[in-house]
């Protein structure tokens, strides 16, 4: 593969040749590699030892014949695919060249796809993190913890997001959501949804009104077939009253310090952008000292170990187990256990928001 300067070539891997050639770097010159790169045409030499300017390291290991195909991506040569013979009786034919050029064409497409994937992954991740809040508001009598994890290479960055902002009247708007789709398109949808929810929350933070109005707006903005799941909350720090609205999202889990049990806060509403004129409802919860509320995206409950899912019951059990800790430590401990359950493999983005009412 050509390096970034375009003047050097790195051999990342060889097969059936000495390991000393792996990760070997050569300057692009007038040898057979350089001819293939500079002309963009395949090269064939059946008497390499006496060819014009053989590469010393290749000649020294006894290569007798060589065929080189340039890897072209959108008209640009980014590397080469080459085969060689150590047996002096082995010669490459025109048929060999046709076969190698076919394989080289497929290899070039694969390299291009990898490059595009990495570029999109990087751009999406940078943009998505830019849409996450830099810091959370300081809450009265309330502790809040956040764990956000981007998916590994197994999946393109998706559309999980969260936010928490303090309103002029002292209340706090909380929301967590998941946009369908992947990559840059999903990241753009996150931006649109996040700022829509923020704006509507300042107008009237009532979750039923925020979700209903946001749904009407977003339904006309998203691509056909796309949707958003969301939990929106309006929290009064002084009284501990929390109003929640759910739009097709996994139910929040509430741990009650009084009875030591975890229960879901169920509120049936479709995901945003599925039914444009839907009227959403809300559920009221009074958080008491020691109570813990967990908002999360489906990435955590859908973690798998073989055929077993992490699941809501396991998540609820961990909330109960760690309920005496501070909110951030609860989130961290749960995610440590979740990673261990899945052997460290994350196949989707995960957001876990823990809200704990303090004394």
N, C-alpha and C positions, 0 to 999 in steps of 0.2 A: 504494500500500500504506500502511496506517496505521502510524505509528511506535509505539514502545513505550508512549508516554504515552496514545495513543488520541486525542490532540487535534490531531495534525498528519497530513498526508498527503503522501507523496513520490511523484512521478511518475517511475518508474525508466526508462521507455522510451515513446517515441511513434513513430508511423509516418506519413509524409507530412505531418508538421507541423514547424514550425521547431525546430531543435536546441536553441534556448534553453529549451524546455519540459522537455527531458530533465534529470532530477535536480532538477526544480523542487519546492519544498516550499510547501504551502499550509496555512493554519490551517483546521480543520474548522469551518464556519460554517453559515449558512442558505441558501447557494447550492445549486446543483443537486447538487454533490458531497456537501455536508453533508446534504441531504435524503435522498439515497440511503443514506448511512451511518447516519444517525440513525433513519430509519424502517425500514430494511431492505427497502425496496421500490424497484423500478425507476422511473426518472424520464425523461420525454421532453419536450423543448422544441423546437418547430419555428420559433421566432422568438427566438433567443437574445439578439440585440442589445437587445431591449426587455423581456427577461424580468426577473423579480424578482431583484435583486442578482446580476447577472452577474459572473463573475470577470474583472477588468480585463485581465489578461494574455491571456485567451482571447478576450475581446471585441476587443482591439486587433489581433489577427491576422486578424480578419474571420470568426470562426466564426458561422454563421447558424443552425445546428440542432445539437442534441446529444441523445444517448441514453446513459443511465448505468444500469449494472446492478451491484448490490452483490455482492461475493464473500463468500458465507456458508460458514463452516466450523464444523460442529457447532453451528449456531444462533448463531454469532458472526460479525459482519461484520469482515473483516480488510483489505478494500480494495475497489476498484471496477474495472470494465472499462467503458470509454466510447468511443464513436465520435462523430465530429463531421463537419459538412459546411461547406465554405467557399463552395460554390455556393449562392446564395440560392434557386435553383429546386429544390434538392434537399431533400425532406422525408422524414422517417422515418415509416414506416407501422406498424400493429400487427403485421404480419408481420415487419418488421425487428426489433421488440422481442422477439417470440417466438424468433427466430433468435439474437439477442444474448444472451437469457437462457439459451438452451441452451449457447452457447459459454461464458458466464460460469459456468455450473454445472460444466462440464468443467475450466475454469481453476481454480475453487475447489478441486476434488479434486486437481489437480496441485500447487497451492500447499501443500495440506495434506500431501500425500505428501512433498514436499520438506522441510517443517518436521519431520515425523516422522522422516525419514531423518537429518537433521542432528542432531536430539535424540538418537536412538539411537546414532548414530556417536560423538557426544561422550561420552555416558554409558559406552558400551562401551570407548572408548579410555581414559578416566579409570580405570575399574575394572580394565581389563586391565593397565595400567601399575602399578596398585596391587598386582597379584599378581606382578609381577616383582621380583626381589631388588634391594634398594637398593644393595648393594655385594657384590662377590665376595670370598670368603675369600682371605687371603694364603697362597700355597702355597710349600712348600719345594722348591727345585730345579725349579720348574715355573712357566711363564709362561702366563697365560690372557687371552684377548681375546674380547670379545663385540660383535657388531653386531646390533642389533634395529631393524627398520624396519616401521612400520605401513603398511598399504596406503593408496594415495591414494583420492580420491573415486570412483575407478573400481570400488572394491569396499568393501563394509561391513567394518568391523574384524572380523577372524577370530579364531581360537583358538590362535595360535602362542604358545609359552611356553618358558621355560628356568629352571634353578635350579642352584645349586652351594652346598653347605653342608658344613662340617667337622663330623665326628662326634667323640664323646668319645675314641675310640681313636686319633685322628689321621688316619684315612682321610677321604677326601672323596667325597661322593655328587654325581654330576653327572647331569643329565637334561635332555632337550630333546624337545618334543613338539608335536603339532598336533591340535586337537580339530575334528571335523567340524562344519559349521554355521557360522553367522555371527551377529554382533550380540550382544545382551545374553545370550541363551541360551547361546551358545558361551562367553562370558566366565564365566558361572556354572559351566559345566562345567570350565573351566580351574581355577577356585578349588578345586572338589571334587577334581580329579585331582592338582593340585599338593600339597595338604595330605595327601592319601592317600599319595602317594609319599614325602613327607617323613616321615610317621609310620612307615611300614613300613621306611624306610631306617634309622631309629634302632633299630628292633627287630632287624633283620638286614639289612645292606647288600648281601648277595649278590644280584646282578641277577636271577638266575633265580627266586629266592624272592620278591623285591619285585614282579616283573612278574606272577608266578603269583597271588600274593595280591591284588595291586591289580586284576587282571583279574576275579577272583571278586567283589570288592566293587563295582567300577565297573559290571560287567554288570547289576547290579540297580538302579543309580542313573540311568543315562543313558536318555534317551527312545529309543523304538524306532527302529532304523535308524541311530542315532548311534554313533560309534566314536572311538578315539583312537590315533594312531600315536605311538610313543615309543622313544627310546633311553635306557637307564639304565646308568650306569657307577659302579663302585666303584674308587677310585684310592688306591693306597698311595704317598704322596709320597716316602717314604724309599727304597723299592725300585724305584719306577717301574712296578710291576705295575698293570695296568688290566684289570678284568673288565667286559665289556660284554654287555648283553642288548638285543635288537632286537625290537620289536613292530610289524611292518608299516610301519616307518619307512625312509626312504632310508638306505642303508648308510653308516656312517662311513667317512671316507677317511683312510688313514694314509700319511704320507710318511716313508720310511726314509732317514735321513742316511747310512747305510752304503752303500746302493746307488743313492741319488738317485732312487728311483721312488715313485710313489703307487699304492696298491692299496686296494680296498674291503675292509672287515671284514664279511664276510657271515655272517649268522646268521638263519636263516629262522624267523619266528614271526608269527602273524597280529596284526592290530591289536587293541588291547584292546576288550572288549565284543562281539567277534564270536563267540568260542567260550568260554563261561563257565568250562569246566573244563580249559582247555588248560594243559599244563605247559611253561613256557618254559625254554630253555637259556641258555647263556652262552659267551662266547669270551674267552680270556685273551690279553693283549698286554703285552709288556714294552717300555715306552718307554725309549729310550736317548738320550743327549745329542744334541740336534739334531733328534730326531724330532718330527713335527708331526701332531697328530690333529685332524680337522675334523668336527664335528657340525653338522648344518644341517637346515632344513625345506625342503620341496619348492618353496617360493616362489622360491628362487634358481635352481634348475635348470630351472624351468618358465618363466623369463623368456623373452620372445620378441622377435625382430627379424624382422618379416614372418612367414615360415613356419618360421624357424629357431629352435630352442630353445637356451638357454644351455648346458644339459646338464652331465652329470657329468664327461665327459672334459675340457671346458673348465675346470670348477671344479678338477679335479685338476691340470691344467697350471698354473693360477695358484698353487695351493698350492706346487707345486714351484718355480715362478718366484720366489716371495716367501719361501721357507722360511728364509732367513738372517736375516730381520727379526724383531723382537719380535712376540709373539702379537697384540697389539692392532693393530699396524701391518699385519700380514698380513691380518687381518679387514677393516680399513679399505680397504686397497689392492684386495682382491678385490671389495668392494662398489662401489668407485669404477668398476672395470672393468665390473662387472655393470650398473650404472646406465647407463654409456656404451653398452654393448651394446644395452640396451632403450630407448635414447633417453630415459632418465629416468622411464619409466613402470613403476610397480609395480602389479601387479594382484592381489597377494596379500601377506600378511604374510611377513616373512623374518626368520629367526634364524640366525646363523652363530656358532658357538662354536669358537674355536681354542685348542688345548692344546699347548704346546711344552715338551718336556723340556730343561732347561738343564744346564749343567755342574755 
